[in-house]
């Protein structure tokens, strides 16, 4: 029997790489590097009056930063990519002091609310039978 999870599952593209000009990387790394290079160049174009090489340095540092944010993961918790941790932290600051239910804000000053269980209790196999002595 063969397992096709690596070929058809959620992580099917993690081992696939793209080679461009002797550089081998995943599609995610290439796309993030190109976007980071474009962003770094556009960010430092106004400083081109100081030196014409500054936008090139911006492209290099932007690409390195973007690839690092996308490919590296946090060491604790869910081990998410670093950019996801930054976005989650920003969203959490915006929701500070709000009550959430199913990831949606609940209006606290709008009358009565009743919270009920939405799932059945789990019955474990070791709890359903009794041992006779």
N, CA, C and O atoms as a Tinker XYZ file with bonds, in Angstrom:
   532  protein
     1  N      0.847000   -1.169000    0.000000    73     2
     2  CA     0.000000    0.000000    0.000000    64     1     3
     3  C      0.898000    1.239000    0.000000    63     2     4     5
     4  O      1.924000    1.274000    0.680000    81     3
     5  N      0.501000    2.248000   -0.766000    73     3     6
     6  CA     1.275000    3.479000   -0.888000    64     5     7
     7  C      0.515000    4.626000   -0.239000    63     6     8     9
     8  O     -0.713000    4.687000   -0.286000    81     7
     9  N      1.266000    5.525000    0.364000    73     7    10
    10  CA     0.672000    6.726000    0.944000    64     9    11
    11  C      0.837000    7.879000   -0.035000    63    10    12    13
    12  O      1.957000    8.246000   -0.389000    81    11
    13  N     -0.279000    8.448000   -0.471000    73    11    14
    14  CA    -0.235000    9.555000   -1.427000    64    13    15
    15  C     -0.351000   10.916000   -0.744000    63    14    16    17
    16  O     -0.522000   11.937000   -1.410000    81    15
    17  N     -0.257000   10.926000    0.576000    73    15    18
    18  CA    -0.423000   12.179000    1.304000    64    17    19
    19  C      0.628000   13.209000    0.903000    63    18    20    21
    20  O      0.320000   14.395000    0.786000    81    19
    21  N      1.882000   12.759000    0.688000    73    19    22
    22  CA     2.927000   13.707000    0.312000    64    21    23
    23  C      2.676000   14.292000   -1.077000    63    22    24    25
    24  O      3.127000   15.400000   -1.363000    81    23
    25  N      1.973000   13.577000   -1.933000    73    23    26
    26  CA     1.723000   14.047000   -3.291000    64    25    27
    27  C      0.443000   14.853000   -3.428000    63    26    28    29
    28  O      0.349000   15.729000   -4.288000    81    27
    29  N     -0.544000   14.564000   -2.588000    73    27    30
    30  CA    -1.846000   15.215000   -2.741000    64    29    31
    31  C     -2.290000   15.971000   -1.501000    63    30    32    33
    32  O     -3.310000   16.658000   -1.551000    81    31
    33  N     -1.578000   15.878000   -0.403000    73    31    34
    34  CA    -2.000000   16.484000    0.859000    64    33    35
    35  C     -1.738000   17.977000    0.922000    63    34    36    37
    36  O     -1.401000   18.617000   -0.074000    81    35
    37  N     -1.903000   18.512000    2.121000    73    35    38
    38  CA    -1.790000   19.942000    2.336000    64    37    39
    39  C     -0.365000   20.460000    2.104000    63    38    40    41
    40  O     -0.178000   21.591000    1.657000    81    39
    41  N      0.617000   19.645000    2.404000    73    39    42
    42  CA     2.012000   20.060000    2.276000    64    41    43
    43  C      2.651000   19.508000    1.006000    63    42    44    45
    44  O      3.848000   19.223000    0.997000    81    43
    45  N      1.880000   19.353000   -0.056000    73    43    46
    46  CA     2.365000   18.713000   -1.279000    64    45    47
    47  C      3.449000   19.518000   -1.984000    63    46    48    49
    48  O      4.245000   18.934000   -2.720000    81    47
    49  N      3.517000   20.827000   -1.792000    73    47    50
    50  CA     4.482000   21.651000   -2.516000    64    49    51
    51  C      5.718000   21.993000   -1.701000    63    50    52    53
    52  O      6.561000   22.757000   -2.173000    81    51
    53  N      5.857000   21.456000   -0.496000    73    51    54
    54  CA     6.993000   21.839000    0.342000    64    53    55
    55  C      8.323000   21.317000   -0.187000    63    54    56    57
    56  O      9.345000   21.985000   -0.033000    81    55
    57  N      8.333000   20.147000   -0.804000    73    55    58
    58  CA     9.583000   19.586000   -1.299000    64    57    59
    59  C      9.872000   19.953000   -2.748000    63    58    60    61
    60  O     10.938000   19.618000   -3.263000    81    59
    61  N      8.957000   20.626000   -3.409000    73    59    62
    62  CA     9.169000   21.030000   -4.797000    64    61    63
    63  C      9.965000   22.331000   -4.839000    63    62    64    65
    64  O      9.689000   23.270000   -4.092000    81    63
    65  N     10.942000   22.369000   -5.714000    73    63    66
    66  CA    11.799000   23.551000   -5.794000    64    65    67
    67  C     11.839000   24.071000   -7.220000    63    66    68    69
    68  O     11.486000   23.374000   -8.171000    81    67
    69  N     12.281000   25.316000   -7.341000    73    67    70
    70  CA    12.454000   25.971000   -8.631000    64    69    71
    71  C     13.915000   26.409000   -8.714000    63    70    72    73
    72  O     14.452000   26.965000   -7.756000    81    71
    73  N     14.550000   26.163000   -9.841000    73    71    74
    74  CA    15.940000   26.559000  -10.041000    64    73    75
    75  C     15.973000   27.691000  -11.049000    63    74    76    77
    76  O     15.528000   27.532000  -12.185000    81    75
    77  N     16.505000   28.847000  -10.629000    73    75    78
    78  CA    16.661000   30.001000  -11.506000    64    77    79
    79  C     18.095000   30.498000  -11.336000    63    78    80    81
    80  O     18.506000   30.884000  -10.242000    81    79
    81  N     18.843000   30.481000  -12.432000    73    79    82
    82  CA    20.232000   30.971000  -12.451000    64    81    83
    83  C     21.058000   30.346000  -11.335000    63    82    84    85
    84  O     21.741000   31.060000  -10.602000    81    83
    85  N     21.008000   29.049000  -11.196000    73    83    86
    86  CA    21.723000   28.223000  -10.213000    64    85    87
    87  C     21.263000   28.420000   -8.772000    63    86    88    89
    88  O     21.876000   27.858000   -7.865000    81    87
    89  N     20.215000   29.189000   -8.528000    73    87    90
    90  CA    19.653000   29.322000   -7.192000    64    89    91
    91  C     18.428000   28.421000   -7.091000    63    90    92    93
    92  O     17.506000   28.522000   -7.901000    81    91
    93  N     18.423000   27.551000   -6.106000    73    91    94
    94  CA    17.322000   26.609000   -5.945000    64    93    95
    95  C     16.545000   26.969000   -4.690000    63    94    96    97
    96  O     17.113000   27.065000   -3.602000    81    95
    97  N     15.247000   27.165000   -4.850000    73    95    98
    98  CA    14.393000   27.510000   -3.711000    64    97    99
    99  C     12.961000   27.097000   -4.019000    63    98   100   101
   100  O     12.631000   26.755000   -5.155000    81    99
   101  N     12.121000   27.132000   -2.999000    73    99   102
   102  CA    10.715000   26.785000   -3.190000    64   101   103
   103  C      9.981000   27.942000   -3.859000    63   102   104   105
   104  O     10.477000   29.067000   -3.910000    81   103
   105  N      8.803000   27.643000   -4.364000    73   103   106
   106  CA     8.005000   28.678000   -5.027000    64   105   107
   107  C      7.663000   29.800000   -4.050000    63   106   108   109
   108  O      7.671000   30.978000   -4.409000    81   107
   109  N      7.364000   29.418000   -2.814000    73   107   110
   110  CA     7.036000   30.406000   -1.791000    64   109   111
   111  C      8.211000   31.359000   -1.548000    63   110   112   113
   112  O      8.019000   32.565000   -1.400000    81   111
   113  N      9.427000   30.806000   -1.509000    73   111   114
   114  CA    10.606000   31.642000   -1.290000    64   113   115
   115  C     10.867000   32.553000   -2.492000    63   114   116   117
   116  O     11.229000   33.715000   -2.310000    81   115
   117  N     10.689000   32.047000   -3.713000    73   115   118
   118  CA    10.914000   32.875000   -4.893000    64   117   119
   119  C      9.922000   34.022000   -4.968000    63   118   120   121
   120  O     10.303000   35.164000   -5.229000    81   119
   121  N      8.652000   33.721000   -4.740000    73   119   122
   122  CA     7.633000   34.772000   -4.831000    64   121   123
   123  C      7.858000   35.824000   -3.753000    63   122   124   125
   124  O      7.816000   37.022000   -4.032000    81   123
   125  N      8.096000   35.378000   -2.519000    73   123   126
   126  CA     8.321000   36.351000   -1.445000    64   125   127
   127  C      9.595000   37.156000   -1.679000    63   126   128   129
   128  O      9.635000   38.343000   -1.355000    81   127
   129  N     10.640000   36.533000   -2.235000    73   127   130
   130  CA    11.870000   37.265000   -2.538000    64   129   131
   131  C     11.664000   38.333000   -3.598000    63   130   132   133
   132  O     12.181000   39.443000   -3.476000    81   131
   133  N     10.911000   38.001000   -4.638000    73   131   134
   134  CA    10.643000   38.993000   -5.682000    64   133   135
   135  C      9.784000   40.144000   -5.159000    63   134   136   137
   136  O     10.030000   41.306000   -5.481000    81   135
   137  N      8.782000   39.817000   -4.357000    73   135   138
   138  CA     7.941000   40.877000   -3.783000    64   137   139
   139  C      8.755000   41.733000   -2.821000    63   138   140   141
   140  O      8.617000   42.956000   -2.815000    81   139
   141  N      9.602000   41.106000   -2.009000    73   139   142
   142  CA    10.456000   41.862000   -1.088000    64   141   143
   143  C     11.456000   42.736000   -1.820000    63   142   144   145
   144  O     11.728000   43.859000   -1.394000    81   143
   145  N     12.009000   42.231000   -2.921000    73   143   146
   146  CA    12.953000   43.037000   -3.704000    64   145   147
   147  C     12.263000   44.248000   -4.318000    63   146   148   149
   148  O     12.807000   45.352000   -4.307000    81   147
   149  N     11.067000   44.039000   -4.852000    73   147   150
   150  CA    10.321000   45.170000   -5.422000    64   149   151
   151  C      9.956000   46.184000   -4.344000    63   150   152   153
   152  O     10.063000   47.392000   -4.559000    81   151
   153  N      9.529000   45.697000   -3.194000    73   151   154
   154  CA     9.171000   46.608000   -2.097000    64   153   155
   155  C     10.365000   47.377000   -1.568000    63   154   156   157
   156  O     10.266000   48.572000   -1.291000    81   155
   157  N     11.501000   46.692000   -1.426000    73   155   158
   158  CA    12.707000   47.378000   -0.963000    64   157   159
   159  C     13.197000   48.421000   -1.946000    63   158   160   161
   160  O     13.673000   49.484000   -1.545000    81   159
   161  N     13.083000   48.123000   -3.231000    73   159   162
   162  CA    13.491000   49.090000   -4.254000    64   161   163
   163  C     12.592000   50.320000   -4.226000    63   162   164   165
   164  O     13.074000   51.453000   -4.230000    81   163
   165  N     11.271000   50.087000   -4.196000    73   163   166
   166  CA    10.336000   51.219000   -4.185000    64   165   167
   167  C     10.466000   52.063000   -2.923000    63   166   168   169
   168  O     10.280000   53.279000   -2.954000    81   167
   169  N     10.786000   51.404000   -1.816000    73   167   170
   170  CA    10.922000   52.134000   -0.552000    64   169   171
   171  C     12.131000   53.074000   -0.567000    63   170   172   173
   172  O     12.089000   54.152000    0.025000    81   171
   173  N     13.193000   52.668000   -1.239000    73   171   174
   174  CA    14.428000   53.463000   -1.203000    64   173   175
   175  C     14.691000   54.260000   -2.474000    63   174   176   177
   176  O     15.774000   54.829000   -2.611000    81   175
   177  N     13.760000   54.323000   -3.393000    73   175   178
   178  CA    13.933000   55.152000   -4.596000    64   177   179
   179  C     14.103000   56.633000   -4.254000    63   178   180   181
   180  O     14.902000   57.301000   -4.910000    81   179
   181  N     13.398000   57.179000   -3.266000    73   179   182
   182  CA    13.629000   58.596000   -2.942000    64   181   183
   183  C     15.061000   58.902000   -2.488000    63   182   184   185
   184  O     15.508000   60.043000   -2.608000    81   183
   185  N     15.781000   57.914000   -1.975000    73   183   186
   186  CA    17.161000   58.142000   -1.548000    64   185   187
   187  C     18.164000   57.995000   -2.691000    63   186   188   189
   188  O     19.374000   58.006000   -2.464000    81   187
   189  N     17.667000   57.860000   -3.902000    73   187   190
   190  CA    18.531000   57.683000   -5.066000    64   189   191
   191  C     19.378000   58.931000   -5.333000    63   190   192   193
   192  O     20.409000   58.842000   -6.001000    81   191
   193  N     18.962000   60.075000   -4.827000    73   191   194
   194  CA    19.749000   61.298000   -5.008000    64   193   195
   195  C     21.063000   61.228000   -4.241000    63   194   196   197
   196  O     22.055000   61.841000   -4.636000    81   195
   197  N     21.066000   60.482000   -3.149000    73   195   198
   198  CA    22.295000   60.343000   -2.357000    64   197   199
   199  C     23.283000   59.434000   -3.082000    63   198   200   201
   200  O     24.450000   59.785000   -3.259000    81   199
   201  N     22.807000   58.275000   -3.495000    73   199   202
   202  CA    23.665000   57.325000   -4.214000    64   201   203
   203  C     22.785000   56.441000   -5.092000    63   202   204   205
   204  O     21.729000   55.994000   -4.645000    81   203
   205  N     23.189000   56.183000   -6.310000    73   203   206
   206  CA    22.375000   55.342000   -7.190000    64   205   207
   207  C     22.330000   53.871000   -6.755000    63   206   208   209
   208  O     21.473000   53.124000   -7.226000    81   207
   209  N     23.222000   53.449000   -5.879000    73   207   210
   210  CA    23.269000   52.048000   -5.445000    64   209   211
   211  C     22.301000   51.751000   -4.299000    63   210   212   213
   212  O     22.092000   50.585000   -3.964000    81   211
   213  N     21.716000   52.767000   -3.700000    73   211   214
   214  CA    20.835000   52.544000   -2.543000    64   213   215
   215  C     19.597000   51.720000   -2.910000    63   214   216   217
   216  O     19.247000   50.833000   -2.132000    81   215
   217  N     18.906000   51.946000   -4.037000    73   215   218
   218  CA    17.770000   51.070000   -4.366000    64   217   219
   219  C     18.175000   49.621000   -4.594000    63   218   220   221
   220  O     17.383000   48.716000   -4.331000    81   219
   221  N     19.385000   49.381000   -5.074000    73   219   222
   222  CA    19.858000   48.008000   -5.245000    64   221   223
   223  C     20.035000   47.342000   -3.886000    63   222   224   225
   224  O     19.660000   46.184000   -3.698000    81   223
   225  N     20.607000   48.076000   -2.947000    73   223   226
   226  CA    20.730000   47.550000   -1.585000    64   225   227
   227  C     19.355000   47.313000   -0.955000    63   226   228   229
   228  O     19.159000   46.345000   -0.219000    81   227
   229  N     18.417000   48.196000   -1.248000    73   227   230
   230  CA    17.056000   48.003000   -0.756000    64   229   231
   231  C     16.431000   46.746000   -1.317000    63   230   232   233
   232  O     15.711000   46.042000   -0.607000    81   231
   233  N     16.695000   46.450000   -2.588000    73   231   234
   234  CA    16.176000   45.227000   -3.200000    64   233   235
   235  C     16.779000   43.992000   -2.544000    63   234   236   237
   236  O     16.071000   43.020000   -2.282000    81   235
   237  N     18.071000   44.023000   -2.280000    73   235   238
   238  CA    18.737000   42.876000   -1.666000    64   237   239
   239  C     18.216000   42.654000   -0.243000    63   238   240   241
   240  O     17.837000   41.540000    0.117000    81   239
   241  N     18.199000   43.707000    0.552000    73   239   242
   242  CA    17.739000   43.554000    1.937000    64   241   243
   243  C     16.242000   43.250000    2.010000    63   242   244   245
   244  O     15.809000   42.506000    2.890000    81   243
   245  N     15.455000   43.810000    1.108000    73   243   246
   246  CA    14.025000   43.501000    1.070000    64   245   247
   247  C     13.762000   42.046000    0.726000    63   246   248   249
   248  O     12.889000   41.414000    1.320000    81   247
   249  N     14.513000   41.508000   -0.233000    73   247   250
   250  CA    14.360000   40.100000   -0.611000    64   249   251
   251  C     14.771000   39.178000    0.526000    63   250   252   253
   252  O     14.084000   38.198000    0.812000    81   251
   253  N     15.881000   39.486000    1.173000    73   251   254
   254  CA    16.350000   38.655000    2.293000    64   253   255
   255  C     15.339000   38.681000    3.432000    63   254   256   257
   256  O     15.026000   37.637000    4.004000    81   255
   257  N     14.829000   39.855000    3.764000    73   255   258
   258  CA    13.856000   39.963000    4.855000    64   257   259
   259  C     12.563000   39.224000    4.526000    63   258   260   261
   260  O     12.000000   38.543000    5.383000    81   259
   261  N     12.093000   39.355000    3.293000    73   259   262
   262  CA    10.838000   38.699000    2.913000    64   261   263
   263  C     10.973000   37.178000    2.936000    63   262   264   265
   264  O     10.083000   36.486000    3.431000    81   263
   265  N     12.061000   36.661000    2.415000    73   263   266
   266  CA    12.271000   35.214000    2.431000    64   265   267
   267  C     12.395000   34.712000    3.859000    63   266   268   269
   268  O     11.865000   33.648000    4.181000    81   267
   269  N     13.075000   35.443000    4.717000    73   267   270
   270  CA    13.226000   35.048000    6.111000    64   269   271
   271  C     11.882000   35.037000    6.833000    63   270   272   273
   272  O     11.610000   34.121000    7.609000    81   271
   273  N     11.040000   36.037000    6.590000    73   271   274
   274  CA     9.735000   36.090000    7.241000    64   273   275
   275  C      8.809000   34.964000    6.785000    63   274   276   277
   276  O      7.974000   34.497000    7.560000    81   275
   277  N      8.949000   34.529000    5.544000    73   275   278
   278  CA     8.045000   33.503000    5.011000    64   277   279
   279  C      8.531000   32.091000    5.310000    63   278   280   281
   280  O      7.715000   31.211000    5.583000    81   279
   281  N      9.834000   31.852000    5.266000    73   279   282
   282  CA    10.324000   30.487000    5.401000    64   281   283
   283  C     10.606000   30.065000    6.838000    63   282   284   285
   284  O     10.466000   28.884000    7.157000    81   283
   285  N     10.990000   30.969000    7.699000    73   283   286
   286  CA    11.277000   30.597000    9.084000    64   285   287
   287  C     10.000000   30.582000    9.907000    63   286   288   289
   288  O      9.057000   31.327000    9.641000    81   287
   289  N      9.994000   29.716000   10.913000    73   287   290
   290  CA     8.808000   29.548000   11.751000    64   289   291
   291  C      9.146000   29.866000   13.198000    63   290   292   293
   292  O     10.307000   29.848000   13.607000    81   291
   293  N      8.091000   30.159000   13.966000    73   291   294
   294  CA     8.300000   30.412000   15.389000    64   293   295
   295  C      8.734000   29.118000   16.062000    63   294   296   297
   296  O      8.414000   28.028000   15.587000    81   295
   297  N      9.453000   29.236000   17.150000    73   295   298
   298  CA     9.963000   28.047000   17.833000    64   297   299
   299  C      9.000000   27.500000   18.865000    63   298   300   301
   300  O      9.140000   26.352000   19.287000    81   299
   301  N      8.034000   28.285000   19.277000    73   299   302
   302  CA     7.085000   27.838000   20.295000    64   301   303
   303  C      5.670000   27.887000   19.736000    63   302   304   305
   304  O      5.423000   28.478000   18.685000    81   303
   305  N      4.768000   27.272000   20.438000    73   303   306
   306  CA     3.357000   27.341000   20.059000    64   305   307
   307  C      3.050000   26.552000   18.805000    63   306   308   309
   308  O      3.459000   25.399000   18.673000    81   307
   309  N      2.330000   27.173000   17.883000    73   307   310
   310  CA     1.891000   26.504000   16.665000    64   309   311
   311  C      2.961000   26.434000   15.583000    63   310   312   313
   312  O      2.727000   25.845000   14.528000    81   311
   313  N      4.126000   27.020000   15.824000    73   311   314
   314  CA     5.230000   27.072000   14.877000    64   313   315
   315  C      4.774000   27.634000   13.528000    63   314   316   317
   316  O      4.986000   27.037000   12.472000    81   315
   317  N      4.146000   28.793000   13.605000    73   315   318
   318  CA     3.661000   29.480000   12.413000    64   317   319
   319  C      4.806000   30.228000   11.748000    63   318   320   321
   320  O      5.832000   30.484000   12.378000    81   319
   321  N      4.635000   30.582000   10.463000    73   319   322
   322  CA     5.635000   31.458000    9.841000    64   321   323
   323  C      5.696000   32.801000   10.577000    63   322   324   325
   324  O      4.711000   33.243000   11.168000    81   323
   325  N      6.855000   33.434000   10.531000    73   323   326
   326  CA     7.056000   34.665000   11.299000    64   325   327
   327  C      6.110000   35.783000   10.857000    63   326   328   329
   328  O      5.656000   36.562000   11.695000    81   327
   329  N      5.803000   35.881000    9.554000    73   327   330
   330  CA     4.900000   36.941000    9.114000    64   329   331
   331  C      3.502000   36.727000    9.694000    63   330   332   333
   332  O      2.812000   37.703000    9.988000    81   331
   333  N      3.069000   35.482000    9.867000    73   331   334
   334  CA     1.754000   35.197000   10.440000    64   333   335
   335  C      1.713000   35.607000   11.911000    63   334   336   337
   336  O      0.690000   36.093000   12.394000    81   335
   337  N      2.826000   35.410000   12.626000    73   335   338
   338  CA     2.904000   35.823000   14.028000    64   337   339
   339  C      2.767000   37.339000   14.145000    63   338   340   341
   340  O      2.091000   37.835000   15.046000    81   339
   341  N      3.406000   38.073000   13.238000    73   339   342
   342  CA     3.324000   39.534000   13.261000    64   341   343
   343  C      1.900000   39.997000   12.974000    63   342   344   345
   344  O      1.389000   40.891000   13.648000    81   343
   345  N      1.256000   39.389000   11.974000    73   343   346
   346  CA    -0.124000   39.769000   11.644000    64   345   347
   347  C     -1.096000   39.409000   12.765000    63   346   348   349
   348  O     -2.016000   40.173000   13.054000    81   347
   349  N     -0.900000   38.252000   13.396000    73   347   350
   350  CA    -1.763000   37.858000   14.507000    64   349   351
   351  C     -1.601000   38.796000   15.706000    63   350   352   353
   352  O     -2.579000   39.132000   16.375000    81   351
   353  N     -0.382000   39.209000   15.969000    73   351   354
   354  CA    -0.140000   40.126000   17.087000    64   353   355
   355  C     -0.813000   41.474000   16.830000    63   354   356   357
   356  O     -1.375000   42.077000   17.743000    81   355
   357  N     -0.752000   41.943000   15.579000    73   355   358
   358  CA    -1.396000   43.209000   15.216000    64   357   359
   359  C     -2.914000   43.098000   15.362000    63   358   360   361
   360  O     -3.553000   44.016000   15.876000    81   359
   361  N     -3.497000   41.982000   14.913000    73   359   362
   362  CA    -4.948000   41.783000   15.032000    64   361   363
   363  C     -5.370000   41.665000   16.490000    63   362   364   365
   364  O     -6.450000   42.126000   16.859000    81   363
   365  N     -4.533000   41.055000   17.320000    73   363   366
   366  CA    -4.865000   40.914000   18.732000    64   365   367
   367  C     -4.874000   42.273000   19.439000    63   366   368   369
   368  O     -5.680000   42.495000   20.343000    81   367
   369  N     -3.995000   43.169000   19.038000    73   367   370
   370  CA    -3.986000   44.504000   19.639000    64   369   371
   371  C     -5.247000   45.283000   19.290000    63   370   372   373
   372  O     -5.733000   46.074000   20.099000    81   371
   373  N     -5.783000   45.062000   18.083000    73   371   374
   374  CA    -7.008000   45.747000   17.685000    64   373   375
   375  C     -8.222000   45.209000   18.429000    63   374   376   377
   376  O     -9.192000   45.942000   18.623000    81   375
   377  N     -8.195000   43.943000   18.851000    73   375   378
   378  CA    -9.323000   43.323000   19.533000    64   377   379
   379  C     -9.175000   43.348000   21.052000    63   378   380   381
   380  O     -9.956000   42.709000   21.757000    81   379
   381  N     -8.190000   44.073000   21.559000    73   379   382
   382  CA    -7.954000   44.106000   22.999000    64   381   383
   383  C     -9.183000   44.658000   23.738000    63   382   384   385
   384  O     -9.686000   45.731000   23.409000    81   383
   385  N     -9.646000   43.918000   24.726000    73   383   386
   386  CA   -10.782000   44.358000   25.528000    64   385   387
   387  C    -12.132000   43.955000   24.972000    63   386   388   389
   388  O    -13.157000   44.360000   25.520000    81   387
   389  N    -12.173000   43.172000   23.900000    73   387   390
   390  CA   -13.441000   42.732000   23.325000    64   389   391
   391  C    -13.673000   41.264000   23.649000    63   390   392   393
   392  O    -12.731000   40.484000   23.786000    81   391
   393  N    -14.930000   40.909000   23.767000    73   391   394
   394  CA   -15.322000   39.524000   23.982000    64   393   395
   395  C    -15.567000   38.883000   22.631000    63   394   396   397
   396  O    -16.339000   39.397000   21.822000    81   395
   397  N    -14.900000   37.746000   22.385000    73   395   398
   398  CA   -15.041000   37.049000   21.109000    64   397   399
   399  C    -15.746000   35.718000   21.325000    63   398   400   401
   400  O    -15.501000   35.027000   22.314000    81   399
   401  N    -16.613000   35.369000   20.404000    73   399   402
   402  CA   -17.225000   34.052000   20.386000    64   401   403
   403  C    -17.163000   33.559000   18.947000    63   402   404   405
   404  O    -17.705000   34.197000   18.045000    81   403
   405  N    -16.504000   32.426000   18.731000    73   403   406
   406  CA   -16.274000   31.893000   17.383000    64   405   407
   407  C    -15.556000   32.920000   16.512000    63   406   408   409
   408  O    -15.878000   33.081000   15.335000    81   407
   409  N    -14.589000   33.606000   17.095000    73   407   410
   410  CA   -13.761000   34.609000   16.425000    64   409   411
   411  C    -14.560000   35.798000   15.890000    63   410   412   413
   412  O    -14.121000   36.470000   14.957000    81   411
   413  N    -15.715000   36.057000   16.471000    73   411   414
   414  CA   -16.499000   37.238000   16.116000    64   413   415
   415  C    -16.769000   38.043000   17.384000    63   414   416   417
   416  O    -17.062000   37.465000   18.431000    81   415
   417  N    -16.674000   39.367000   17.303000    73   415   418
   418  CA   -16.923000   40.182000   18.493000    64   417   419
   419  C    -18.380000   40.089000   18.938000    63   418   420   421
   420  O    -19.293000   40.074000   18.113000    81   419
   421  N    -18.583000   40.027000   20.247000    73   419   422
   422  CA   -19.921000   39.966000   20.829000    64   421   423
   423  C    -20.226000   41.325000   21.441000    63   422   424   425
   424  O    -19.410000   41.877000   22.179000    81   423
   425  N    -21.393000   41.861000   21.136000    73   423   426
   426  CA   -21.782000   43.139000   21.737000    64   425   427
   427  C    -22.164000   42.882000   23.184000    63   426   428   429
   428  O    -23.091000   42.121000   23.464000    81   427
   429  N    -21.452000   43.513000   24.097000    73   427   430
   430  CA   -21.686000   43.252000   25.513000    64   429   431
   431  C    -22.790000   44.126000   26.094000    63   430   432   433
   432  O    -23.396000   43.746000   27.096000    81   431
   433  N    -23.067000   45.265000   25.510000    73   431   434
   434  CA   -24.059000   46.160000   26.088000    64   433   435
   435  C    -25.417000   46.063000   25.421000    63   434   436   437
   436  O    -26.200000   47.008000   25.515000    81   435
   437  N    -25.732000   44.970000   24.756000    73   435   438
   438  CA   -26.958000   44.889000   23.975000    64   437   439
   439  C    -27.931000   43.866000   24.551000    63   438   440   441
   440  O    -28.406000   43.000000   23.815000    81   439
   441  N    -28.234000   43.938000   25.814000    73   439   442
   442  CA   -29.248000   43.055000   26.383000    64   441   443
   443  C    -28.665000   41.770000   26.941000    63   442   444   445
   444  O    -27.499000   41.711000   27.330000    81   443
   445  N    -29.511000   40.734000   26.970000    73   443   446
   446  CA   -29.128000   39.462000   27.552000    64   445   447
   447  C    -28.561000   38.525000   26.493000    63   446   448   449
   448  O    -28.962000   38.551000   25.329000    81   447
   449  N    -27.634000   37.713000   26.924000    73   447   450
   450  CA   -27.063000   36.696000   26.049000    64   449   451
   451  C    -27.075000   35.376000   26.782000    63   450   452   453
   452  O    -26.947000   35.340000   28.005000    81   451
   453  N    -27.227000   34.299000   26.051000    73   451   454
   454  CA   -27.231000   32.967000   26.642000    64   453   455
   455  C    -26.248000   32.106000   25.870000    63   454   456   457
   456  O    -26.380000   31.938000   24.658000    81   455
   457  N    -25.262000   31.561000   26.571000    73   455   458
   458  CA   -24.253000   30.728000   25.947000    64   457   459
   459  C    -24.600000   29.275000   26.232000    63   458   460   461
   460  O    -24.781000   28.887000   27.386000    81   459
   461  N    -24.693000   28.469000   25.171000    73   459   462
   462  CA   -25.000000   27.051000   25.339000    64   461   463
   463  C    -23.886000   26.218000   24.722000    63   462   464   465
   464  O    -23.113000   26.701000   23.894000    81   463
   465  N    -23.818000   24.967000   25.137000    73   463   466
   466  CA   -22.827000   24.054000   24.571000    64   465   467
   467  C    -23.235000   23.712000   23.147000    63   466   468   469
   468  O    -24.413000   23.496000   22.865000    81   467
   469  N    -22.259000   23.664000   22.258000    73   467   470
   470  CA   -22.578000   23.355000   20.863000    64   469   471
   471  C    -22.055000   21.992000   20.447000    63   470   472   473
   472  O    -22.072000   21.656000   19.263000    81   471
   473  N    -21.595000   21.212000   21.398000    73   471   474
   474  CA   -21.103000   19.882000   21.053000    64   473   475
   475  C    -21.479000   18.899000   22.142000    63   474   476   477
   476  O    -21.834000   19.287000   23.255000    81   475
   477  N    -21.396000   17.636000   21.810000    73   475   478
   478  CA   -21.732000   16.596000   22.771000    64   477   479
   479  C    -20.498000   16.238000   23.577000    63   478   480   481
   480  O    -19.379000   16.385000   23.085000    81   479
   481  N    -20.678000   15.771000   24.808000    73   479   482
   482  CA   -19.513000   15.350000   25.589000    64   481   483
   483  C    -18.882000   14.095000   24.988000    63   482   484   485
   484  O    -19.567000   13.258000   24.402000    81   483
   485  N    -17.575000   13.985000   25.144000    73   483   486
   486  CA   -16.845000   12.842000   24.617000    64   485   487
   487  C    -16.919000   11.709000   25.630000    63   486   488   489
   488  O    -16.601000   11.895000   26.804000    81   487
   489  N    -17.339000   10.539000   25.172000    73   487   490
   490  CA   -17.386000    9.357000   26.026000    64   489   491
   491  C    -16.205000    8.487000   25.655000    63   490   492   493
   492  O    -16.105000    8.008000   24.525000    81   491
   493  N    -15.312000    8.285000   26.607000    73   491   494
   494  CA   -14.117000    7.498000   26.331000    64   493   495
   495  C    -14.397000    6.020000   26.578000    63   494   496   497
   496  O    -15.236000    5.663000   27.406000    81   495
   497  N    -13.696000    5.187000   25.861000    73   495   498
   498  CA   -13.919000    3.747000   25.937000    64   497   499
   499  C    -13.624000    3.204000   27.332000    63   498   500   501
   500  O    -14.322000    2.302000   27.794000    81   499
   501  N    -12.611000    3.729000   28.011000    73   499   502
   502  CA   -12.263000    3.196000   29.334000    64   501   503
   503  C    -13.282000    3.596000   30.401000    63   502   504   505
   504  O    -13.306000    2.997000   31.476000    81   503
   505  N    -14.113000    4.584000   30.131000    73   503   506
   506  CA   -15.111000    5.035000   31.097000    64   505   507
   507  C    -16.462000    4.359000   30.906000    63   506   508   509
   508  O    -17.324000    4.492000   31.774000    81   507
   509  N    -16.683000    3.647000   29.820000    73   507   510
   510  CA   -18.011000    3.115000   29.536000    64   509   511
   511  C    -18.235000    1.743000   30.144000    63   510   512   513
   512  O    -19.384000    1.323000   30.276000    81   511
   513  N    -17.201000    1.041000   30.512000    73   511   514
   514  CA   -17.401000   -0.295000   31.096000    64   513   515
   515  C    -16.867000   -0.313000   32.526000    63   514   516   517
   516  O    -15.973000    0.456000   32.879000    81   515
   517  N    -17.416000   -1.178000   33.317000    73   515   518
   518  CA   -16.960000   -1.318000   34.708000    64   517   519
   519  C    -16.295000   -2.681000   34.860000    63   518   520   521
   520  O    -16.725000   -3.670000   34.267000    81   519
   521  N    -15.263000   -2.710000   35.648000    73   519   522
   522  CA   -14.560000   -3.951000   35.867000    64   521   523
   523  C    -15.169000   -4.648000   37.070000    63   522   524   525
   524  O    -15.458000   -4.013000   38.084000    81   523
   525  N    -15.359000   -5.940000   36.958000    73   523   526
   526  CA   -15.892000   -6.736000   38.073000    64   525   527
   527  C    -14.742000   -7.351000   38.831000    63   526   528   529
   528  O    -13.784000   -7.846000   38.238000    81   527
   529  N    -14.841000   -7.317000   40.147000    73   527   530
   530  CA   -13.761000   -7.841000   40.974000    64   529   531
   531  C    -13.915000   -9.317000   41.230000    63   530   532
   532  O    -13.084000   -9.915000   41.914000    81   531
